[in-house]
Amino acid sequence: MLEEGFSYDTETKAFAERLNGYAALVGCIALVGAYATTGQIIPGFV
Protein backbone atom coordinates (compact mmCIF):
# COMPACT_ATOMS: atom_id res chain seq x y z
CA MET A 1 0.00 0.00 0.00
CA LEU A 2 2.91 2.37 0.56
CA GLU A 3 4.16 4.26 -2.42
CA GLU A 4 7.79 4.09 -3.49
CA GLY A 5 8.28 7.82 -2.88
CA PHE A 6 7.21 7.49 0.74
CA SER A 7 10.46 6.01 2.04
CA TYR A 8 12.53 8.54 0.09
CA ASP A 9 10.41 11.37 1.49
CA THR A 10 10.82 10.01 5.01
CA GLU A 11 14.59 9.69 4.58
CA THR A 12 14.78 13.23 3.22
CA LYS A 13 12.84 14.61 6.19
CA ALA A 14 15.02 12.69 8.63
CA PHE A 15 18.14 14.13 6.97
CA ALA A 16 16.68 17.65 7.10
CA GLU A 17 15.85 17.29 10.79
CA ARG A 18 19.35 16.00 11.57
CA LEU A 19 20.92 18.89 9.64
CA ASN A 20 18.69 21.34 11.51
CA GLY A 21 19.82 19.82 14.80
CA TYR A 22 23.47 20.20 13.86
CA ALA A 23 22.88 23.84 12.90
CA ALA A 24 21.18 24.47 16.25
CA LEU A 25 24.13 22.93 18.11
CA VAL A 26 26.59 25.11 16.21
CA GLY A 27 24.47 28.16 17.07
CA CYS A 28 24.44 27.26 20.76
CA ILE A 29 28.21 26.79 20.78
CA ALA A 30 28.63 30.16 19.04
CA LEU A 31 26.35 31.75 21.64
CA VAL A 32 28.39 30.35 24.52
CA GLY A 33 31.64 31.38 22.83
CA ALA A 34 30.42 34.93 22.23
CA TYR A 35 29.22 35.22 25.82
CA ALA A 36 32.49 33.84 27.18
CA THR A 37 34.63 36.26 25.19
CA THR A 38 32.53 39.44 25.35
CA GLY A 39 30.15 39.01 28.29
CA GLN A 40 27.21 39.83 26.02
CA ILE A 41 24.75 37.37 24.54
CA ILE A 42 24.57 39.32 21.27
CA PRO A 43 27.74 41.39 20.89
CA GLY A 44 27.00 44.89 19.63
CA PHE A 45 23.53 45.24 21.20
CA VAL A 46 23.11 47.17 24.46
N, C-alpha and C positions, 0 to 999 in steps of 0.2 A: 504494500500500500504506500510505502514511502517513495517519494520521487528521488531520482538520482541526485538532483541539485540540493537536496536537503542536507546531506552530510557535508557537502562542500560549504554550504552556507553556514552550517554550525561550526565547522572548522575555522572559517573566516572570522566569525564573530568571536570565537575563543581566542584567536590570534590578536584581534583588535583589542579585546579586553586585557590580555596580557601586556600588550604594548602600552595601553593606557596606564596600567599599574606601574610599569617601569618608569614611565614619564612622571607619574605622581611621586614615586620614590626619589627620582632625581631632583624634582622640585623641592621636596622636603629636605633633602641633603643640602641643596643650595640655600634654602631658608635658614637652616641651622648654621651653615658656614657664614652667611652674611651677618647673622646676629652675633656670632662669635667674634667676627673681625671688627664690626662697626658698632655693635650695641643697639642697632636699630633693626626692626623686622624688615622694613622696606627702606633701604638706604636712599636718602634724598628727600624723603617726606618727613615733615615735622622737625 
